[in-house]
Amino acid sequence: RAKLEDDPSNPELILTARGTGYLFQRIIEPGEE
């Protein structure tokens, strides 16, 4: 997380799901749908 995130204390890409593990979230840029 520290290597991938701009602000590791406020994660946006890698989220922790309690009881499940990690969730990887894709950030969609405006106009990229």
N, CA, C and O atoms as a printed pandas DataFrame, in Angstrom:
     atom_number atom_name residue_name chain_id  residue_number  x_coord  y_coord  z_coord
0              1         N          ARG        A               1    0.830   -1.185    0.000
1              2        CA          ARG        A               1    0.000    0.000    0.000
2              3         C          ARG        A               1    0.876    1.252    0.000
3              4         O          ARG        A               1    0.559    2.225   -0.684
4              5         N          ALA        A               2    1.952    1.239    0.743
5              6        CA          ALA        A               2    2.829    2.408    0.810
6              7         C          ALA        A               2    3.481    2.713   -0.534
7              8         O          ALA        A               2    3.783    3.870   -0.823
8              9         N          LYS        A               3    3.700    1.694   -1.354
9             10        CA          LYS        A               3    4.338    1.907   -2.652
10            11         C          LYS        A               3    3.345    2.294   -3.739
11            12         O          LYS        A               3    3.732    2.924   -4.722
12            13         N          LEU        A               4    2.070    1.932   -3.586
13            14        CA          LEU        A               4    1.080    2.185   -4.628
14            15         C          LEU        A               4    0.241    3.438   -4.402
15            16         O          LEU        A               4   -0.159    4.099   -5.360
16            17         N          GLU        A               5   -0.023    3.763   -3.158
17            18        CA          GLU        A               5   -0.920    4.870   -2.828
18            19         C          GLU        A               5   -0.172    6.193   -2.717
19            20         O          GLU        A               5    0.988    6.229   -2.307
20            21         N          ASP        A               6   -0.847    7.279   -3.087
21            22        CA          ASP        A               6   -0.279    8.608   -2.875
22            23         C          ASP        A               6   -0.278    8.948   -1.389
23            24         O          ASP        A               6    0.674    9.544   -0.885
24            25         N          ASP        A               7   -1.345    8.569   -0.690
25            26        CA          ASP        A               7   -1.488    8.813    0.745
26            27         C          ASP        A               7   -1.880    7.487    1.407
27            28         O          ASP        A               7   -3.069    7.182    1.495
28            29         N          PRO        A               8   -0.907    6.693    1.875
29            30        CA          PRO        A               8   -1.195    5.367    2.427
30            31         C          PRO        A               8   -2.135    5.374    3.636
31            32         O          PRO        A               8   -2.802    4.371    3.892
32            33         N          SER        A               9   -2.205    6.469    4.377
33            34        CA          SER        A               9   -3.102    6.514    5.527
34            35         C          SER        A               9   -4.555    6.719    5.114
35            36         O          SER        A               9   -5.464    6.533    5.923
36            37         N          ASN        A              10   -4.777    7.103    3.850
37            38        CA          ASN        A              10   -6.128    7.268    3.310
38            39         C          ASN        A              10   -6.205    6.511    1.980
39            40         O          ASN        A              10   -6.198    7.134    0.919
40            41         N          PRO        A              11   -6.277    5.171    2.026
41            42        CA          PRO        A              11   -6.186    4.367    0.804
42            43         C          PRO        A              11   -7.383    4.535   -0.125
43            44         O          PRO        A              11   -8.521    4.674    0.324
44            45         N          GLU        A              12   -7.108    4.520   -1.421
45            46        CA          GLU        A              12   -8.151    4.594   -2.437
46            47         C          GLU        A              12   -8.098    3.389   -3.372
47            48         O          GLU        A              12   -9.128    2.985   -3.911
48            49         N          LEU        A              13   -6.918    2.809   -3.572
49            50        CA          LEU        A              13   -6.767    1.695   -4.508
50            51         C          LEU        A              13   -6.919    0.338   -3.841
51            52         O          LEU        A              13   -7.608   -0.538   -4.364
52            53         N          ILE        A              14   -6.284    0.157   -2.695
53            54        CA          ILE        A              14   -6.310   -1.122   -1.990
54            55         C          ILE        A              14   -7.064   -0.920   -0.679
55            56         O          ILE        A              14   -6.607   -0.201    0.209
56            57         N          LEU        A              15   -8.222   -1.562   -0.572
57            58        CA          LEU        A              15   -9.049   -1.431    0.617
58            59         C          LEU        A              15   -9.073   -2.762    1.354
59            60         O          LEU        A              15   -9.005   -3.820    0.728
60            61         N          THR        A              16   -9.169   -2.715    2.684
61            62        CA          THR        A              16   -9.235   -3.923    3.488
62            63         C          THR        A              16  -10.693   -4.241    3.788
63            64         O          THR        A              16  -11.416   -3.412    4.340
64            65         N          ALA        A              17  -11.119   -5.442    3.423
65            66        CA          ALA        A              17  -12.475   -5.904    3.707
66            67         C          ALA        A              17  -12.399   -6.863    4.886
67            68         O          ALA        A              17  -11.801   -7.934    4.779
68            69         N          ARG        A              18  -12.989   -6.493    5.989
69            70        CA          ARG        A              18  -12.916   -7.283    7.205
70            71         C          ARG        A              18  -13.502   -8.680    6.978
71            72         O          ARG        A              18  -14.625   -8.821    6.495
72            73         N          GLY        A              19  -12.741   -9.687    7.327
73            74        CA          GLY        A              19  -13.174  -11.064    7.188
74            75         C          GLY        A              19  -13.005  -11.639    5.788
75            76         O          GLY        A              19  -13.205  -12.836    5.582
76            77         N          THR        A              20  -12.638  -10.796    4.825
77            78        CA          THR        A              20  -12.506  -11.238    3.441
78            79         C          THR        A              20  -11.077  -11.143    2.949
79            80         O          THR        A              20  -10.551  -12.097    2.375
80            81         N          GLY        A              21  -10.448  -10.010    3.165
81            82        CA          GLY        A              21   -9.091   -9.783    2.673
82            83         C          GLY        A              21   -8.986   -8.391    2.088
83            84         O          GLY        A              21   -9.399   -7.411    2.709
84            85         N          TYR        A              22   -8.434   -8.308    0.895
85            86        CA          TYR        A              22   -8.232   -7.013    0.255
86            87         C          TYR        A              22   -9.135   -6.857   -0.955
87            88         O          TYR        A              22   -9.449   -7.826   -1.646
88            89         N          LEU        A              23   -9.545   -5.626   -1.199
89            90        CA          LEU        A              23  -10.312   -5.278   -2.388
90            91         C          LEU        A              23   -9.489   -4.296   -3.196
91            92         O          LEU        A              23   -8.944   -3.338   -2.648
92            93         N          PHE        A              24   -9.397   -4.527   -4.483
93            94        CA          PHE        A              24   -8.686   -3.611   -5.365
94            95         C          PHE        A              24   -9.722   -2.791   -6.110
95            96         O          PHE        A              24  -10.570   -3.332   -6.820
96            97         N          GLN        A              25   -9.645   -1.493   -5.941
97            98        CA          GLN        A              25  -10.628   -0.594   -6.520
98            99         C          GLN        A              25  -10.032    0.124   -7.717
99           100         O          GLN        A              25   -8.925    0.658   -7.643
100          101         N          ARG        A              26  -10.761    0.137   -8.810
101          102        CA          ARG        A              26  -10.314    0.829  -10.017
102          103         C          ARG        A              26  -10.852    2.250   -9.997
103          104         O          ARG        A              26  -12.043    2.472   -9.780
104          105         N          ILE        A              27   -9.971    3.201  -10.223
105          106        CA          ILE        A              27  -10.380    4.597  -10.282
106          107         C          ILE        A              27  -10.705    4.934  -11.729
107          108         O          ILE        A              27   -9.863    4.782  -12.614
108          109         N          ILE        A              28  -11.921    5.389  -11.963
109          110        CA          ILE        A              28  -12.364    5.730  -13.313
110          111         C          ILE        A              28  -12.198    7.228  -13.532
111          112         O          ILE        A              28  -12.745    8.050  -12.796
112          113         N          GLU        A              29  -11.440    7.554  -14.550
113          114        CA          GLU        A              29  -11.232    8.952  -14.907
114          115         C          GLU        A              29  -12.484    9.481  -15.615
115          116         O          GLU        A              29  -13.195    8.706  -16.255
116          117         N          PRO        A              30  -12.764   10.771  -15.513
117          118        CA          PRO        A              30  -13.921   11.339  -16.212
118          119         C          PRO        A              30  -13.836   11.080  -17.717
119          120         O          PRO        A              30  -12.804   11.322  -18.342
120          121         N          GLY        A              31  -14.933   10.585  -18.285
121          122        CA          GLY        A              31  -14.981   10.298  -19.710
122          123         C          GLY        A              31  -14.406    8.953  -20.099
123          124         O          GLY        A              31  -14.242    8.687  -21.290
124          125         N          GLU        A              32  -14.093    8.095  -19.141
125          126        CA          GLU        A              32  -13.458    6.808  -19.418
126          127         C          GLU        A              32  -14.440    5.640  -19.320
127          128         O          GLU        A              32  -13.978    4.503  -19.225
128          129         N          GLU        A              33  -15.701    5.829  -19.335
129          130        CA          GLU        A              33  -16.662    4.746  -19.130
130          131         C          GLU        A              33  -16.886    3.917  -20.301
131          132         O          GLU        A              33  -17.675    2.974  -20.248
